[in-house]
Amino acid sequence: MVQSIVKNWQGEQVGETTFELRIAKEETAAHIVHRALVRQMTNARQGTASTKTRSEVRGGGRKPWRQKGTGRARAGSIRSPLWRGGGVIFGPKPRDFNLKLNRKERRLALRTAFVSRIDDLIVVEEFSEQLSRPKTKDLVAALARWGAAPENKTLLILSEIADNIHFSARNVENLKVIAADQLNVFDLLHADKIVVTASALEKIQEVYSA
């Protein structure tokens, strides 16, 4: 059971909330989170890098000069990897970097990563109604009141991303907004501060506790 205070739009404490998420054992927590992080970063690789071998490079079908009698080193093709414009030895070819991780392990890693950031977690009331129109300045000021300074990398977790919040946040350099059901290990660990609304916290428990 984890307990946290709840702040309003002005940054004042207006209550407390508790949540409970099953996490990995202390001796295996770092390992499971690390595996999930490596999987996410590896699966983000496109794997489209490609080079041509000597058989794929255009040209080089004719022997450049006769085998003997010229005094030069013997050569069979101008597309040898030793020549300029030749093929590439052991160069990259398109490949699939995807790693597998069981669904239960992925969710366990997410819950463990989220609870591990409890010291940097800021729970706030729903504030979409406070932004009657997109206003970046107002959102940045609210984050500062809550304890997430502009120079901090901040992750804002919402139950639903309203248009006014999306448009207000999209131009803030150190701010990333995600939905509560789209959590990922990298963002949870990368952020300096994590701001989550009370409704998003309930949704996290609902989605990831099963």
Summary of the structure (lengths in Angstrom):
residues: 210
radius of gyration: 27.0
end to end distance: 16.2
largest distance: 93.7
contacts: 562
relative contact order: 0.18
helix: 36%
strand: 15%
